[in-house]
C-alpha cells in the first residue's frame, strides 16, 4: 500500500466516524495521540508561514498550509 493510499484510507475512516457521531449526536472519540499529531501538523505549518512571512511565500507547500489554516480557523475558532 502506498503512503497516499494509507492517508486516504485514514481520512475516510475519520470522516466515517465523524459522520456517524454527528448523526447520532455524539462526540467523536479519537485517541489523544491523534489530536497531538494534528496539533503538530498545524504548528509545523504555522512555523513555515512565520519563517516565510506569508502563506503566499511558502512555495509548493502553499495549498497544504492554506488547508491547515482553514482547519485551525474554522474548526478551532478565530483568534480572540
Biopython code that builds the backbone (N, CA, C, O; Angstrom):
import numpy as np
from Bio.PDB.StructureBuilder import StructureBuilder

atoms = [
    (1, "UNK", "N", (0.854, -1.175, 0.000)),
    (1, "UNK", "CA", (0.000, 0.000, 0.000)),
    (1, "UNK", "C", (0.900, 1.238, 0.000)),
    (1, "UNK", "O", (1.879, 1.310, 0.743)),
    (2, "UNK", "N", (0.553, 2.195, -0.837)),
    (2, "UNK", "CA", (1.360, 3.407, -0.923)),
    (2, "UNK", "C", (1.006, 4.370, 0.213)),
    (2, "UNK", "O", (-0.062, 4.250, 0.813)),
    (3, "UNK", "N", (1.895, 5.323, 0.512)),
    (3, "UNK", "CA", (1.574, 6.320, 1.541)),
    (3, "UNK", "C", (0.304, 7.101, 1.220)),
    (3, "UNK", "O", (-0.469, 7.422, 2.122)),
    (4, "UNK", "N", (0.083, 7.410, -0.055)),
    (4, "UNK", "CA", (-1.129, 8.155, -0.399)),
    (4, "UNK", "C", (-2.374, 7.320, -0.132)),
    (4, "UNK", "O", (-3.388, 7.852, 0.321)),
    (5, "UNK", "N", (-2.311, 6.024, -0.406)),
    (5, "UNK", "CA", (-3.452, 5.153, -0.111)),
    (5, "UNK", "C", (-3.704, 5.083, 1.389)),
    (5, "UNK", "O", (-4.855, 5.100, 1.826)),
    (6, "UNK", "N", (-2.638, 5.005, 2.182)),
    (6, "UNK", "CA", (-2.793, 4.972, 3.642)),
    (6, "UNK", "C", (-3.440, 6.256, 4.147)),
    (6, "UNK", "O", (-4.318, 6.213, 5.010)),
    (7, "UNK", "N", (-3.009, 7.398, 3.612)),
    (7, "UNK", "CA", (-3.591, 8.672, 4.023)),
    (7, "UNK", "C", (-5.066, 8.753, 3.661)),
    (7, "UNK", "O", (-5.887, 9.200, 4.462)),
    (8, "UNK", "N", (-5.395, 8.322, 2.456)),
    (8, "UNK", "CA", (-6.790, 8.387, 2.017)),
    (8, "UNK", "C", (-7.681, 7.452, 2.836)),
    (8, "UNK", "O", (-8.815, 7.804, 3.164)),
    (9, "UNK", "N", (-7.175, 6.275, 3.163)),
    (9, "UNK", "CA", (-7.945, 5.337, 3.988)),
    (9, "UNK", "C", (-8.150, 5.908, 5.388)),
    (9, "UNK", "O", (-9.247, 5.822, 5.940)),
    (10, "UNK", "N", (-7.098, 6.489, 5.963)),
    (10, "UNK", "CA", (-7.217, 7.090, 7.297)),
    (10, "UNK", "C", (-8.216, 8.246, 7.284)),
    (10, "UNK", "O", (-9.034, 8.379, 8.195)),
    (11, "UNK", "N", (-8.145, 9.076, 6.251)),
    (11, "UNK", "CA", (-9.080, 10.198, 6.148)),
    (11, "UNK", "C", (-10.514, 9.704, 6.006)),
    (11, "UNK", "O", (-11.425, 10.244, 6.633)),
    (12, "UNK", "N", (-10.712, 8.688, 5.191)),
    (12, "UNK", "CA", (-12.062, 8.134, 5.019)),
    (12, "UNK", "C", (-12.578, 7.559, 6.331)),
    (12, "UNK", "O", (-13.753, 7.723, 6.659)),
    (13, "UNK", "N", (-11.706, 6.885, 7.086)),
    (13, "UNK", "CA", (-12.101, 6.322, 8.374)),
    (13, "UNK", "C", (-12.528, 7.425, 9.348)),
    (13, "UNK", "O", (-13.560, 7.312, 10.011)),
    (14, "UNK", "N", (-11.729, 8.484, 9.428)),
    (14, "UNK", "CA", (-12.088, 9.594, 10.323)),
    (14, "UNK", "C", (-13.390, 10.255, 9.891)),
    (14, "UNK", "O", (-14.227, 10.590, 10.729)),
    (15, "UNK", "N", (-13.565, 10.443, 8.589)),
    (15, "UNK", "CA", (-14.811, 11.033, 8.101)),
    (15, "UNK", "C", (-16.015, 10.156, 8.427)),
    (15, "UNK", "O", (-17.070, 10.659, 8.811)),
    (16, "UNK", "N", (-15.852, 8.845, 8.272)),
    (16, "UNK", "CA", (-16.933, 7.913, 8.591)),
    (16, "UNK", "C", (-17.302, 8.012, 10.073)),
    (16, "UNK", "O", (-18.478, 8.068, 10.431)),
    (17, "UNK", "N", (-16.280, 8.030, 10.920)),
    (17, "UNK", "CA", (-16.534, 8.151, 12.364)),
    (17, "UNK", "C", (-17.225, 9.464, 12.692)),
    (17, "UNK", "O", (-18.185, 9.497, 13.462)),
    (18, "UNK", "N", (-16.732, 10.539, 12.106)),
    (18, "UNK", "CA", (-17.312, 11.857, 12.384)),
    (18, "UNK", "C", (-18.757, 11.924, 11.906)),
    (18, "UNK", "O", (-19.622, 12.437, 12.615)),
    (19, "UNK", "N", (-19.023, 11.410, 10.707)),
    (19, "UNK", "CA", (-20.393, 11.425, 10.184)),
    (19, "UNK", "C", (-21.334, 10.605, 11.067)),
    (19, "UNK", "O", (-22.451, 11.029, 11.361)),
    (20, "UNK", "N", (-20.869, 9.427, 11.485)),
    (20, "UNK", "CA", (-21.703, 8.581, 12.345)),
    (20, "UNK", "C", (-22.008, 9.238, 13.672)),
    (20, "UNK", "O", (-23.139, 9.181, 14.155)),
    (21, "UNK", "N", (-21.007, 9.858, 14.259)),
    (21, "UNK", "CA", (-21.207, 10.540, 15.547)),
    (21, "UNK", "C", (-22.108, 11.761, 15.390)),
    (21, "UNK", "O", (-22.943, 12.042, 16.250)),
    (22, "UNK", "N", (-21.932, 12.479, 14.290)),
    (22, "UNK", "CA", (-22.772, 13.662, 14.056)),
    (22, "UNK", "C", (-24.240, 13.257, 13.939)),
    (22, "UNK", "O", (-25.119, 13.895, 14.517)),
    (23, "UNK", "N", (-24.492, 12.186, 13.182)),
    (23, "UNK", "CA", (-25.868, 11.703, 13.010)),
    (23, "UNK", "C", (-26.461, 11.223, 14.334)),
    (23, "UNK", "O", (-27.656, 11.389, 14.577)),
    (24, "UNK", "N", (-25.628, 10.631, 15.185)),
    (24, "UNK", "CA", (-26.100, 10.121, 16.471)),
    (24, "UNK", "C", (-26.074, 11.176, 17.569)),
    (24, "UNK", "O", (-26.508, 10.913, 18.691)),
    (25, "UNK", "N", (-25.569, 12.369, 17.255)),
    (25, "UNK", "CA", (-25.499, 13.428, 18.255)),
    (25, "UNK", "C", (-24.442, 13.171, 19.325)),
    (25, "UNK", "O", (-24.591, 13.600, 20.470)),
    (26, "UNK", "N", (-23.378, 12.472, 18.947)),
    (26, "UNK", "CA", (-22.324, 12.119, 19.891)),
    (26, "UNK", "C", (-21.029, 12.862, 19.564)),
    (26, "UNK", "O", (-20.862, 13.385, 18.462)),
    (27, "UNK", "N", (-20.125, 12.901, 20.527)),
    (27, "UNK", "CA", (-18.790, 13.426, 20.295)),
    (27, "UNK", "C", (-17.951, 12.353, 19.600)),
    (27, "UNK", "O", (-18.118, 11.162, 19.863)),
    (28, "UNK", "N", (-17.060, 12.774, 18.723)),
    (28, "UNK", "CA", (-16.162, 11.843, 18.051)),
    (28, "UNK", "C", (-15.089, 11.412, 19.042)),
    (28, "UNK", "O", (-14.431, 12.249, 19.661)),
    (29, "UNK", "N", (-14.920, 10.118, 19.186)),
    (29, "UNK", "CA", (-13.907, 9.581, 20.086)),
    (29, "UNK", "C", (-12.644, 9.289, 19.287)),
    (29, "UNK", "O", (-12.637, 8.416, 18.418)),
    (30, "UNK", "N", (-11.574, 10.028, 19.587)),
    (30, "UNK", "CA", (-10.288, 9.770, 18.935)),
    (30, "UNK", "C", (-9.193, 9.766, 19.993)),
    (30, "UNK", "O", (-9.330, 10.376, 21.053)),
    (31, "UNK", "N", (-8.134, 9.086, 19.691)),
    (31, "UNK", "CA", (-7.027, 8.953, 20.632)),
    (31, "UNK", "C", (-6.304, 10.287, 20.821)),
    (31, "UNK", "O", (-6.167, 11.063, 19.875)),
    (32, "UNK", "N", (-5.843, 10.548, 22.045)),
    (32, "UNK", "CA", (-5.079, 11.778, 22.293)),
    (32, "UNK", "C", (-3.850, 11.888, 21.379)),
    (32, "UNK", "O", (-3.439, 12.994, 21.026)),
    (33, "UNK", "N", (-3.271, 10.757, 21.000)),
    (33, "UNK", "CA", (-2.120, 10.779, 20.103)),
    (33, "UNK", "C", (-2.474, 11.367, 18.738)),
    (33, "UNK", "O", (-1.655, 12.040, 18.112)),
    (34, "UNK", "N", (-3.696, 11.108, 18.285)),
    (34, "UNK", "CA", (-4.132, 11.672, 17.007)),
    (34, "UNK", "C", (-4.293, 13.179, 17.133)),
    (34, "UNK", "O", (-3.897, 13.924, 16.237)),
    (35, "UNK", "N", (-4.864, 13.625, 18.221)),
    (35, "UNK", "CA", (-5.002, 15.070, 18.451)),
    (35, "UNK", "C", (-3.619, 15.717, 18.469)),
    (35, "UNK", "O", (-3.420, 16.781, 17.884)),
    (36, "UNK", "N", (-2.668, 15.072, 19.140)),
    (36, "UNK", "CA", (-1.308, 15.603, 19.208)),
    (36, "UNK", "C", (-0.675, 15.663, 17.816)),
    (36, "UNK", "O", (0.047, 16.610, 17.504)),
    (37, "UNK", "N", (-0.937, 14.672, 16.994)),
    (37, "UNK", "CA", (-0.378, 14.652, 15.640)),
    (37, "UNK", "C", (-0.959, 15.777, 14.793)),
    (37, "UNK", "O", (-0.227, 16.451, 14.067)),
    (38, "UNK", "N", (-2.263, 15.981, 14.881)),
    (38, "UNK", "CA", (-2.904, 17.067, 14.131)),
    (38, "UNK", "C", (-2.382, 18.415, 14.638)),
    (38, "UNK", "O", (-2.112, 19.314, 13.841)),
    (39, "UNK", "N", (-2.239, 18.557, 15.947)),
    (39, "UNK", "CA", (-1.713, 19.800, 16.511)),
    (39, "UNK", "C", (-0.283, 20.046, 16.028)),
    (39, "UNK", "O", (0.083, 21.180, 15.722)),
    (40, "UNK", "N", (0.517, 18.991, 15.960)),
    (40, "UNK", "CA", (1.892, 19.114, 15.468)),
    (40, "UNK", "C", (1.897, 19.576, 14.012)),
    (40, "UNK", "O", (2.701, 20.427, 13.631)),
    (41, "UNK", "N", (0.998, 19.013, 13.196)),
    (41, "UNK", "CA", (0.868, 19.412, 11.800)),
    (41, "UNK", "C", (0.524, 20.900, 11.697)),
    (41, "UNK", "O", (1.137, 21.629, 10.917)),
    (42, "UNK", "N", (-0.458, 21.347, 12.484)),
    (42, "UNK", "CA", (-0.850, 22.759, 12.453)),
    (42, "UNK", "C", (0.295, 23.655, 12.920)),
    (42, "UNK", "O", (0.542, 24.708, 12.331)),
    (43, "UNK", "N", (0.993, 23.240, 13.976)),
    (43, "UNK", "CA", (2.119, 24.017, 14.485)),
    (43, "UNK", "C", (3.238, 24.101, 13.443)),
    (43, "UNK", "O", (3.807, 25.172, 13.230)),
    (44, "UNK", "N", (3.548, 22.993, 12.803)),
    (44, "UNK", "CA", (4.590, 22.979, 11.783)),
    (44, "UNK", "C", (4.239, 23.920, 10.636)),
    (44, "UNK", "O", (5.086, 24.679, 10.166)),
    (45, "UNK", "N", (2.992, 23.866, 10.190)),
    (45, "UNK", "CA", (2.556, 24.762, 9.115)),
    (45, "UNK", "C", (2.656, 26.222, 9.561)),
    (45, "UNK", "O", (3.067, 27.085, 8.785)),
    (46, "UNK", "N", (2.284, 26.491, 10.801)),
    (46, "UNK", "CA", (2.390, 27.854, 11.327)),
    (46, "UNK", "C", (3.831, 28.342, 11.345)),
    (46, "UNK", "O", (4.102, 29.495, 11.009)),
    (47, "UNK", "N", (4.748, 27.479, 11.732)),
    (47, "UNK", "CA", (6.166, 27.856, 11.765)),
    (47, "UNK", "C", (6.709, 28.106, 10.359)),
    (47, "UNK", "O", (7.513, 29.016, 10.156)),
    (48, "UNK", "N", (6.272, 27.306, 9.393)),
    (48, "UNK", "CA", (6.710, 27.508, 7.998)),
    (48, "UNK", "C", (6.246, 28.877, 7.508)),
    (48, "UNK", "O", (7.007, 29.597, 6.862)),
    (49, "UNK", "N", (5.000, 29.239, 7.812)),
    (49, "UNK", "CA", (4.470, 30.539, 7.400)),
    (49, "UNK", "C", (5.231, 31.659, 8.105)),
    (49, "UNK", "O", (5.570, 32.669, 7.489)),
    (50, "UNK", "N", (5.496, 31.479, 9.388)),
    (50, "UNK", "CA", (6.219, 32.511, 10.132)),
    (50, "UNK", "C", (7.602, 32.759, 9.521)),
    (50, "UNK", "O", (8.026, 33.906, 9.382)),
    (51, "UNK", "N", (8.295, 31.686, 9.161)),
    (51, "UNK", "CA", (9.624, 31.835, 8.545)),
    (51, "UNK", "C", (9.535, 32.489, 7.168)),
    (51, "UNK", "O", (10.367, 33.322, 6.809)),
    (52, "UNK", "N", (8.510, 32.100, 6.401)),
    (52, "UNK", "CA", (8.359, 32.627, 5.041)),
    (52, "UNK", "C", (7.836, 34.066, 5.043)),
    (52, "UNK", "O", (8.143, 34.844, 4.140)),
    (53, "UNK", "N", (7.057, 34.409, 6.047)),
    (53, "UNK", "CA", (6.491, 35.758, 6.125)),
    (53, "UNK", "C", (5.062, 35.859, 5.642)),
    (53, "UNK", "O", (4.369, 36.818, 5.979)),
    (54, "UNK", "N", (4.604, 34.901, 4.863)),
    (54, "UNK", "CA", (3.224, 34.887, 4.361)),
    (54, "UNK", "C", (2.948, 33.538, 3.714)),
    (54, "UNK", "O", (3.863, 32.871, 3.230)),
    (55, "UNK", "N", (1.663, 33.138, 3.710)),
    (55, "UNK", "CA", (1.311, 31.869, 3.076)),
    (55, "UNK", "C", (1.708, 31.851, 1.607)),
    (55, "UNK", "O", (2.143, 30.822, 1.089)),
    (56, "UNK", "N", (1.558, 32.978, 0.942)),
    (56, "UNK", "CA", (1.854, 33.037, -0.491)),
    (56, "UNK", "C", (3.341, 32.905, -0.790)),
    (56, "UNK", "O", (3.730, 32.751, -1.947)),
    (57, "UNK", "N", (4.175, 32.964, 0.244)),
    (57, "UNK", "CA", (5.623, 32.838, 0.042)),
    (57, "UNK", "C", (6.144, 31.454, 0.429)),
    (57, "UNK", "O", (7.354, 31.257, 0.537)),
    (58, "UNK", "N", (5.237, 30.494, 0.638)),
    (58, "UNK", "CA", (5.661, 29.159, 1.072)),
    (58, "UNK", "C", (5.869, 28.192, -0.082)),
    (58, "UNK", "O", (6.103, 27.004, 0.135)),
    (59, "UNK", "N", (5.784, 28.690, -1.293)),
    (59, "UNK", "CA", (6.084, 27.882, -2.474)),
    (59, "UNK", "C", (5.142, 26.710, -2.656)),
    (59, "UNK", "O", (3.924, 26.857, -2.558)),
    (60, "UNK", "N", (5.716, 25.534, -2.924)),
    (60, "UNK", "CA", (4.876, 24.374, -3.230)),
    (60, "UNK", "C", (4.050, 23.885, -2.035)),
    (60, "UNK", "O", (3.170, 23.040, -2.204)),
    (61, "UNK", "N", (4.315, 24.397, -0.844)),
    (61, "UNK", "CA", (3.556, 23.996, 0.349)),
    (61, "UNK", "C", (2.340, 24.885, 0.583)),
    (61, "UNK", "O", (1.584, 24.660, 1.528)),
    (62, "UNK", "N", (2.145, 25.882, -0.259)),
    (62, "UNK", "CA", (1.095, 26.875, -0.022)),
    (62, "UNK", "C", (-0.294, 26.260, 0.134)),
    (62, "UNK", "O", (-1.018, 26.617, 1.063)),
    (63, "UNK", "N", (-0.677, 25.355, -0.745)),
    (63, "UNK", "CA", (-2.029, 24.776, -0.672)),
    (63, "UNK", "C", (-2.211, 23.982, 0.619)),
    (63, "UNK", "O", (-3.257, 24.071, 1.263)),
    (64, "UNK", "N", (-1.205, 23.213, 0.995)),
    (64, "UNK", "CA", (-1.277, 22.441, 2.239)),
    (64, "UNK", "C", (-1.399, 23.363, 3.447)),
    (64, "UNK", "O", (-2.188, 23.104, 4.356)),
    (65, "UNK", "N", (-0.624, 24.429, 3.453)),
    (65, "UNK", "CA", (-0.645, 25.367, 4.570)),
    (65, "UNK", "C", (-1.968, 26.125, 4.613)),
    (65, "UNK", "O", (-2.493, 26.383, 5.695)),
    (66, "UNK", "N", (-2.506, 26.479, 3.469)),
    (66, "UNK", "CA", (-3.824, 27.128, 3.449)),
    (66, "UNK", "C", (-4.876, 26.196, 4.034)),
    (66, "UNK", "O", (-5.767, 26.641, 4.759)),
    (67, "UNK", "N", (-4.780, 24.922, 3.729)),
    (67, "UNK", "CA", (-5.733, 23.961, 4.278)),
    (67, "UNK", "C", (-5.572, 23.860, 5.793)),
    (67, "UNK", "O", (-6.567, 23.814, 6.517)),
    (68, "UNK", "N", (-4.337, 23.824, 6.277)),
    (68, "UNK", "CA", (-4.098, 23.791, 7.721)),
    (68, "UNK", "C", (-4.671, 25.040, 8.381)),
    (68, "UNK", "O", (-5.244, 24.964, 9.468)),
    (69, "UNK", "N", (-4.518, 26.185, 7.726)),
    (69, "UNK", "CA", (-5.073, 27.431, 8.266)),
    (69, "UNK", "C", (-6.592, 27.357, 8.333)),
    (69, "UNK", "O", (-7.197, 27.798, 9.310)),
    (70, "UNK", "N", (-7.208, 26.797, 7.291)),
    (70, "UNK", "CA", (-8.669, 26.633, 7.292)),
    (70, "UNK", "C", (-9.122, 25.728, 8.436)),
    (70, "UNK", "O", (-10.117, 26.014, 9.102)),
    (71, "UNK", "N", (-8.395, 24.642, 8.662)),
    (71, "UNK", "CA", (-8.729, 23.741, 9.780)),
    (71, "UNK", "C", (-8.682, 24.510, 11.091)),
    (71, "UNK", "O", (-9.610, 24.438, 11.896)),
    (72, "UNK", "N", (-7.598, 25.244, 11.298)),
    (72, "UNK", "CA", (-7.444, 25.988, 12.541)),
    (72, "UNK", "C", (-8.536, 27.044, 12.695)),
    (72, "UNK", "O", (-9.146, 27.160, 13.757)),
    (73, "UNK", "N", (-8.778, 27.802, 11.647)),
    (73, "UNK", "CA", (-9.739, 28.911, 11.717)),
    (73, "UNK", "C", (-11.182, 28.425, 11.859)),
    (73, "UNK", "O", (-11.935, 28.922, 12.697)),
    (74, "UNK", "N", (-11.553, 27.460, 11.041)),
    (74, "UNK", "CA", (-12.947, 27.009, 11.016)),
    (74, "UNK", "C", (-13.278, 26.094, 12.196)),
    (74, "UNK", "O", (-14.308, 26.266, 12.848)),
    (75, "UNK", "N", (-12.417, 25.138, 12.466)),
    (75, "UNK", "CA", (-12.750, 24.123, 13.460)),
    (75, "UNK", "C", (-12.260, 24.444, 14.864)),
    (75, "UNK", "O", (-12.787, 23.911, 15.841)),
    (76, "UNK", "N", (-11.263, 25.304, 14.975)),
    (76, "UNK", "CA", (-10.748, 25.638, 16.302)),
    (76, "UNK", "C", (-11.106, 27.074, 16.696)),
    (76, "UNK", "O", (-10.845, 27.484, 17.827)),
    (77, "UNK", "N", (-11.691, 27.831, 15.788)),
    (77, "UNK", "CA", (-12.172, 29.160, 16.107)),
    (77, "UNK", "C", (-11.214, 30.262, 15.694)),
    (77, "UNK", "O", (-10.010, 30.047, 15.558)),
    (78, "UNK", "N", (-11.772, 31.442, 15.499)),
    (78, "UNK", "CA", (-10.981, 32.611, 15.164)),
    (78, "UNK", "C", (-10.194, 33.053, 16.387)),
    (78, "UNK", "O", (-10.683, 32.937, 17.511)),
    (79, "UNK", "N", (-8.985, 33.557, 16.184)),
    (79, "UNK", "CA", (-8.219, 34.077, 17.328)),
    (79, "UNK", "C", (-8.981, 35.225, 17.989)),
    (79, "UNK", "O", (-9.678, 35.990, 17.322)),
    (80, "UNK", "N", (-8.839, 35.330, 19.291)),
    (80, "UNK", "CA", (-9.560, 36.394, 20.009)),
    (80, "UNK", "C", (-8.601, 37.443, 20.504)),
    (80, "UNK", "O", (-9.020, 38.416, 21.130)),
]
sb = StructureBuilder()
sb.init_structure("model")
sb.init_model(0)
sb.init_chain("A")
sb.init_seg("    ")
for serial, (resi, resn, name, xyz) in enumerate(atoms, 1):
    if name == "N":
        sb.init_residue(resn, " ", resi, " ")
    sb.init_atom(name, np.array(xyz, "f"), 0.0, 1.0, " ", f" {name:<3s}", serial, name[0])
structure = sb.get_structure()
